[in-house]
Amino acid sequence: MLTLRQIEVVRAVMITGSLAGAAKLLGVSAPGLSRLMKYTERSLGLRLFDRRDGRFVPSAEAADVFEQVNIIFSQVGGLTSMLERMKQGDAFELRIGSVPSIAAVMVPRAFRATRDRFPRLRGDINILKIEEAIDCILLNEAEVVAVSHALDHPAIDFVPLAWGRLFCIVPEDHELAKRDSVSAEEMVRHPLIGIDPNDPYGSIMARIFREKRLDYDIRIRARFGTTVCSLVAAGLGIAMIDRFTAADGGMRGIKCLEIEEPTEFQTYVAKRKGSDLSVYADFFVKALRAEMEDRQA
């Protein structure tokens, strides 16, 4: 049986008509190529070339061999081309889901890093509510979904992603804007926006208020962080927001304050249980984790 290396050498000799030409084509030494050709013919029990005036001419009995060599070489070339396209992400669409807080800043940054690695990769990115994550995975609408907390489901794995915490956001001209931090007691003295006890992040503040026996007034409810930011910037109240939405300080008209009480939470990547991620999804998750961990400090 011929190895791929022997096939490559036989084809090179057939194309160039000499050992020296084949050696130059393959970037190897002519003596080594000569030894390999002799070994190949001896192991096959077949003379592949006739030597005529210093040239290597395919022998009559080996005509069919050379036809197959060309076919195999073409198939190997096709395989190599396909693997190269896979390295570039060509013809593959990475389907991603994310809750809004992680999707706002972190997901675009991680997908940019993924595209830098796989320049021709296509993407389909969906913003989901936490309760939609399971259906998205089970229906194969996304390979991975970034979520703000884990759920209990027998068909879904929730892999830890990164730790986050909450901030209080106030208008730039607010009396609290001169501060660097604020306590729960101070927050409840002002109209609050978007703190829904049923929301993963809202439940953290609701628990703190409950433990401290603080009454609070939610003037406006808004689910998504970008809407909450706009409402605060408009002077309609103060709010709490996660550090991933607030990353890079890109919110105009708003000041971010540390919350003095502990507000840490764990985020996760949801995927189908027992499944291996594609190389593209695996790279994306690692890039997303790196981006989010970089914002923990």
N, C-alpha and C positions, 0 to 999 in steps of 0.2 A: 504494500500500500504506500502511496506517495503522501508525504507530508505537504502542508501548504508551502513550506519553504522550498521543498523540491519542485513543486509545481511552479513557483515563482521563478526559480533558477532555469528550469526547462524552457519556460516561456521567454525569458530574457535571452537565452542562447538562440532560440528560434527566431526572435525578432532581429537580433543584431548579427547573427551568423558567425559569431566568434566568441571565444571565452573572454578575450580582452574587452570586447564591446559589452558583453553581459556583465562583467565585473564592474565596468565603469557605470553602467546603468543602475546597478544595485548598490554601488558604493562599497564594494568589497575587493579583496585581493584575487587576482587571476589564479594563482596556485591553489588557493582554498576552493575556488569554484571548480577547478579541474578535478580535484579529489572528490568533491561532492557529485559531479557528473558521473565519474567512473563508478562510484559506489551505487548511484541510482540505477545505472544500466546493469550493473552486476546483480543487484538485489532483485531487479525486475526480470532478469534473464532475457533482456530485449535490447537490441541496439536502436537507440533513439535517433542518432545522427550518423551520417556518413561524412568522413573527412575528405574534402576535395580542395586541393590547392590552398590549404590553410583555412578553408571555410568549413563551417558546420552546416551541413545540409540535411534536413529531415529525411530519415530513411522511409522507404516505401511502406514497410510493414508498420511504421509508427504513425501513419497519417491519421488514423482514427483517434490515437492517443492525443495528438495535438489539437484536434477538434474539441475533445472533451476538456483539455487544459484551458482552451480559450473560454469555453462555457463556464468552467469553475471560476476562472479568474474574473470573468464578468460578474458572476454572482457574488464573489467576495467583494468586488468593487461596489456593487449595489448595497451589500450589507454595511460596508464601511461608510458609504454615503448616508445610509439610514441612521447609523449610530451617530454620525456627525450632526445630522439634523436633530436627533434626540438631545444631544449635548446643548444645542441652541434653543431647545424647547419648541422647535417647529412643529406645527400641526397638533399641538397639545393645548387644551384650554384648562387652566387651573381655576376650579370653582371654589370660592371662598365665601363664608358667611361671617358676620360679626355683629355684635350688639353695637349700638350707636357710639357709646363712649370710647370703645377701642377703635372703631372704624374712623372716627373723626380725624385723628392724626397718626396713630400708630400703624394702622393697616396700610395706608398709602406709602409710608416710609419703608415698611417691610416689603411691600410689593415692588417698590423701586429697586431695592437691593436684590430681590429675586430676578427682576428683569435685567439687572446688570450682569447677573450670572448666566441667565438664559435669555439672550436678547430677543429671540423670536417667539417667546412664550406669550400665549394669549391669556386673558383673565376675564373672569365673570365674578364680580364682587357684589354681594347682597347684604343690605343692612336689615337686621332681624331683631324682633323682640326676643327676649330670653326664652319664652315659651314656644317660639317657632323653631328653635335650634334643633330639637329632636326630629321633627318632621323633615326638616331640611336635610339632615343626614340620612335618615331612613329612606327618603325618596330619591337619594343620590343627586340632590340639587346642589350640594356642596361636599367637597372632600373633608374639609375641616371648618369648624365654626368657633370663633373666639367669643367666649361668654364671660359674664361677670361673676357667676357662681355655678357650682356643680349641681346637677339634678340627679335623682335616683332613677336609673333606667337600665333594664337588663341587656339592652342591645347597644348601649352607647358607653364609650370610655371617656372620662373627663380627665385629661392630663394637665397637671399644674403648669401654669404659664408664667405668671409674675405676680408679685405683691403690689398693691396700690394703697392709696389712702385718700381721704377727702379733704377738700379745702372749702373755706367760706369765700364767696365772691360778693363784692359790694361795688356800687358805682364809684367812680374815681373821685367824685365830689362828696361822697358820703362821710359822715362823722367818723366812721370806723376806718376809713381809708388811710388815716395817719398811723394806724396800728400795723404790726407785723403778724399778730395772732389774735385770736378771739376765743372766748369760752362759750359753752352751750348756754350758760346763764345770760350772757350778753346777746347771743343770737336771738333768743326768744323775745327780746325787747323790741324787735323790729319786724315789719311785715315779711313773711317768708314766702318764697316761691318754690314750687315744684317738689317739696318734700313729701312724697307719697309713701306711707308706711309699708305698702305692698311692693314697692320698688326695691331691688337689691341694695342700692345705695341709700335710698330713703329710709329703709328699715334700720340702718346703722344709726342714723341721727335720731330716729323715733325711739330706739332702744335707750340711747343716752338721755333723751328728754324724759323718758319714762322712769329710768333709774334715778334721775335727779328730781323727779316729781315736778317737772316744769311744764306749764301749759304753754302751747304755742298756737299761733294763728296762721294758717296757710291761706293767703289771700288769692294766690293764683297757682293752679296745678299745670305743669307742663312736663311731658315725658322726656323729650330729647334735650341733651345738653346744649346744643346750639341755640335752641329756642329759649332755654333758661338764661343763657348768657345775654341774649338780646333783650329779654325782659328786664334783667338786672341793669344792663347798660342804659335802658330807657328810664331808670329811676323808679321802677315799680316795686322794689323790695330787694332783699338780699337772699342768697341761696347757697346751697352746698353743691359742689361738683367734684368729680373724681380727677385725680392728677393727670390721667391720660388725655382727657378732653382739654385740660388746661395746659397741656405741654407746650413749651416754647413761648408761652406768654402771648399768644396770638389773638387775644380777645380785646378789642378796642373798647375803651370807656369803662374798664373793669379793673379792680384791684383784687389780687388773690391773697387771702390771709390763712395762716396756719390755724387749724382747729386744735385747741389745747387738749381736748379729750382724745383717747385712742380711737382711730377710725380705720384701721388697716383692714384690708380684705384681700382674698386670693382670687385671681382670675384663672381661667382654664381654656384649653382647646378641646372641643368635643369632636370625636371621630367614631366611626363604626367600630364596635368591639371586635377585637381579633384581627382587624384588617391592617395591612401594611400600607403606609402612605407612599404615594409616588415620590420620586426624588425631588420633584418640584414643590410638592406640598411640604415635604420634610424640610427643605431649605427655607421655605417661607416661614414655617413655624419657628425655626431657629432664629431667623432674622427678626421676627416679631418679638420673640422673647428677649433678644438682645436690645431692641429698641425700648421695650417696656422696662427692662431692668435698669437701663441707663437713666430712666426718669424716677427711679426709686430714691435716689439720694436727696 
